[in-house]
Amino acid sequence: MDVPADGDRPTDLPYPDVDELEAAAARVLPEHVVGYFRGPTGAYGIPTEAERWSQLRFRPHVLRDTSRLSLATTVLGTPVASPVLVAPMAQQRAAHPEGEVATARAVRRRGVLLGVSTNTGVRFADIGAVGAPWWFQVYVMDDRAMTADLVQRAAAEGATALVLTVDTPGVDPRRPQLEPRSWPERYGMQANLPGGDTGRPIFSGTRNLSVDDIGWLHDLTGLPVVVKGVLRADDAVRCVDTGAAGVIVSTHGGRCLTQSIVSADALPEVAAAVGDRAEVYVDSGLRTPEHVAAALCLGARAVFLGRPVMWALATGGDAGVEELLGSIDTQLERVLRSLGAGSLDELGPDLVV
């Protein structure tokens, strides 16, 4: 795989266009890898996640002092320089040989936070050694002992929260060619299992999840649990009532149930139902600073960026990811000032229709 060396990218590029990044990644990655990363993105005849975010319109204030605007915030008490975080994504070593280690270096330099997938091909110890704050995304597998071992290993190596993913009770059988276990190369998906990569699937869907698993994961590690894949207000309230420290409004990037409500439409009701009892985040389809601004206005404390980071990783390594995140932050400040927001606290649903 021809991946540019870190630091080889020119420094005078304009704000990265995600479509151009995706096209560039498709030129350097194997076709089956690009197909896996793209995955399903929406049902026929309805807007994709990104299109729906772009349909939202702002109602900006004017004549507001924005001179002291800062993007700095906290997520579960961890200070971050921006509300734009990096989503957990499997198979990052298919995009870049160092996988999450390279992504973590960019995250550390940007002062934000990294989500790490259950299906990472990088050892937790190597990610932790970089020094970026990170949360571990958890699939509760039918093998509960394996799940417990993985989350305890993640906690021991520095994960500061667990992200319980709840929207994958089954894997779509219509796209078996996209499953990494059928690829000609595997990129070490099971680097953190006892004995290393065993060749068996680490996850194939869990049908017996319940809200009790929130407390089970917390008791295993003492870490706060964030529930990922929530699209309804009543489910969000049940999660918080059972001890969740936060919820992530997510459609898994449109990869699971393609005719579900999109994140942009689910976020307002979830945020209103949760209120200040827990933190609300969102992912799926966010590609521009305007998308991020809209999400913050609709109640998200922070957003998780997914595929754009993967394209940047594939085309530029950690330097590419750092450039992408830095450019989004720069443009996000411009957008927020254009909305008349002098701080993140001044963002609200009245600014979006």
N, C-alpha and C positions, 0 to 999 in steps of 0.2 A: 504494500500500500504506500503510495507516494504522499507523505504528510509533510508539509512545510515545517522546518525546524523553528522552535520557539525563538522569537526575536527577529525572524526574517521578514515579517510583514512591514510594509512602509508605514510611517507614522503620520503621513499627511492625508490619509483617506478621509472622505466625508463620512457623515453619520452612516453606519452600516445599514444597508437595506436587507431585510431578512430574506426576501425572495431571491436576491442575488447571492446571499450566503448559501441558501439551500441549493441553488443551481451550481455554485462552485463546489459544494460538498459532493453533489451527485457526480461531478467530473472526477473526483479523486477516490471515491469509495466504491467498493464492489456493488453491483446492482442489488444483490439480495440484502445487503446491509442497508442501503438506502430505502428499500421497500419495507424493511422492518421498522426503521425509524419513522418513516412517514405513516405507516399503518392506516387504519380507517380514520377518516377525519370528518365524517358527517353523513347522514342519510341522504339519499337522492331527493331532490326537490325541496330541501330546507336549508337555511343558511348554515354554513360551517361556523365553528366557534369564532374564528377570527373575523369572519364577515359580520357576525352579530355584534361583536365588540365595536366594529367600525360603524355600525348603524346608530350607535348612541351619539347624542349631540349635547354639547355643553351650553349652559346659560351663565356666562361669566359675569362676575362683578367687575366694576371699574373704579378708578380713583381709590385704590387700596394700597397701603404701604406693604410692599413685599421685599423690602431691602434686607430683612433678617431671616428670610426663608432658609430652612435647613431640611434636608432629607433624612437626617438622623432620627432613629426611633429605637424601640426595643421589641423583641419577640420572645415571649415567655421569660422576660427579664434579661435577655442577652442583648447588649447594645449592638446595633448595626448602623452602618453609615448610610444605608438606603433601604427603603421598603421593597426593593427588587432583589429577590433571593433566587437561588438555583434549585429547581425541582429535582427530586430523585428520578434518575433515568437509568434503566438497565443497559448493559452492553456498551458502556462508554469506551472500553478498550477496542471496540470495533471501529470507533471514530478516531482514536488516537492511542498509540501504544501504551501510554501511561494512564489512560482512563481518568478515573476520579482524582488521582494524585495531581495531574495537570490542572483539572478543574478546580481543585482545592487551592492550588497556588494562586490562581486568579482570584478566587473568592477571598482568600486571606488579604491579598493586596488591595482589593476593593473594600474590605472591611464589612463583608456581608456574611451569609450563612449558606451552607451546602446541605441538600438532602442526598442521602446515600441509599441506593436501592438494595433490597434483599438480594437481587441478582447482580451485585457488583462482581467484577472480575479482579478487584484489587483488595488486598488485605486491609482490614480495619486499622491495623497498626501503622501501615504506610500512610493511610489517610490522616490518622490522628497526628502523625509526626509532622505534618505540614503546619499545623497550628491554627487552621481555620475552624470556627465552630461548625458542628455538623449534627444533623438529626438522622436517625436511622429509620428508614421506611420498612415496615414489617408486613409481610404476608403471613398470616397464621395458617400454617400447613396442617394437613391431616396428621402428620407426625408432630405432635405437640412437643415432644422432647427435643426434636431438632430445632423447632421454633424457639423454645426456651434457651437452648444453647447459643443460638445466634444472637438473640437480644442481649443475653448476659455478656457475650464476647464484645458486642458493640459498646455496651455501657462501660465495660472495663477498659476499652481503648479510647474513651472520651466522648462518645455520643451524649448529647445533653437532653434529648427528647426522643420519643418513639412516635412514628407516624403510622398508625394502624390503617391500612388500606382495606376498605370494606366493599368495594364495588366490583369485585371479580370472583363471584361464586363459581364461575366456569370460564374456560378458555374457548373462544370461537373456533369451531372445528373447520370452518370454511377456508382458513388461511394457514394450513399447516406448513406451507413452504416458508412462512415468515418466522416460525419458531426456531430460536437459536440452536436447539438440540439437533435440528436437521441440517444445520449449516455444515459446509466442508471444514470450517474452523470454528472453535467454540469461544475463544478469547477468555477462557478460565472463569466461567460464570460462578463457580462455587468455591472461590478462594478462601472463604472463611469457615467451611465445613471441616469437621474433624477428618484428618487424612487428606485434605485438599479436594481437588475436583474428581468426583467419583464417576462422572459420566451419566448419572441418573438425573431426571428432571427435579429441580428444586421446588417447583411450584406448578400445580395444575388446577387450581381452584379449590376453595374451601367452602363447603355448604353448611357447616355447623357453627358459624360465627354468631355471637350475640353480644349485647351490651356488657355482659359479664366479663368479656375478654378485655375490656378497658381496665378494669380493676386487676385482672390477672397479670397483664403486662406491667402495670404500675408496681404490683407487689413483687414481681420478679426482679425489678431493677431499681425501684424508687424514683424512676424518671417520670416526668409528665408525659401524658399520652395525648396526641393530636389525632383526630379521626379524619381520614381523607376519603372523599368520595360522597360527601353529603350534599344532597340536592333538594331537601325538603326541610321546612321549618320544624315540623314535629319530630323528625329524626334528629335534628340538631339539638333540640331541647332534651330529648332522651339521652343523647350522648353526654351533654353537660350535666344533667341530673345524675348520671352514673359515674361522674368523675373526670370526664375529658377536660383537659386544660384548653383545648381549642379544637376547631373544625376547619377542614379545608374543603371549600366548595369546589368540586372537581368532577369532570366527566372522564377522567383518565386520558385527557387529550383526545376524546372522541374514539378511544380504542375499544371500548367494551360494548355499550348499548347505544348504537348509533342514532336511534330515534328518541333519545332522552331529551329533556329540557337542557338548554345550554347553560354554562356557568354564569354568563352575564345576566340571564333571566332569573336564575335561582338565587344569586347572591343577595339581592335586597331583602327577600323574605327571611332568609337564614340570618342575616345580620340583625334584622329587626327583632327576630325571635330570641336570639342569644343575648342581645344587649351588651351590657358590660360584665356579664357573668363568666365569659370566656373570650378568647381571641378568635377572630374569624379571618381566614386567609382564602385565597382563590388561585386556581390555575386553569389551564386549558384554553388555548387559542390566543393568549396574550402575545402580541408581536411588536407593538409600537409603544412609545411613551404615552400617546393618547389613550391607548387601551389601559395602561397602568393607571393613569390619572383617573379614568372612569371607574376602574375597580376600587380605587381608594375612596372616591366620592360615594360609591354605593355601599360602603361599609367594610371593606377589607382593610385589615391592619397592615398587611403586606401581601405581595403576590409572589408566586413561584413561576419562574420562566423555565420552559422546557426545551422544545425542539430548537429554538433559535440558538441556545447555548450549545446544543449538540452540533449544529452546523458550524458554529464558530470554532468549536474544539477541533472538528475535522479539518478545517481549512487553515487554522492558525495556532493550534495548541493552546497553551495557557495564555500566550500573548493575545491570541484572537478572542478568547473568552473575556479577558480583561478589557480589551478594546470595546467589545460589544457592551459589557456592563457599564463601562465608563461613559460611553456615548449615550446610552439610554438614560443614565442619571443626568447628564448635562441637558439633554433635551426635555427630560421630565421637569427639571427646574424651570425651564422656559415655559412649558405648558402650564405648570401650577401658577407661575406669575401671571400668565395670560388669563387665568381664571380669577385673578385677584386674591389668591391665597397667600397669606403671609406666613403660614405654618401648616403642617399636616393636620393639626387639630381644626383648622378652618374649613376642611373639605367635608362636604355632606351631600346628600341626595338631591338637594335643591339645585345643585350645579349641573345636573344631568337629566336629560329627557330621552 
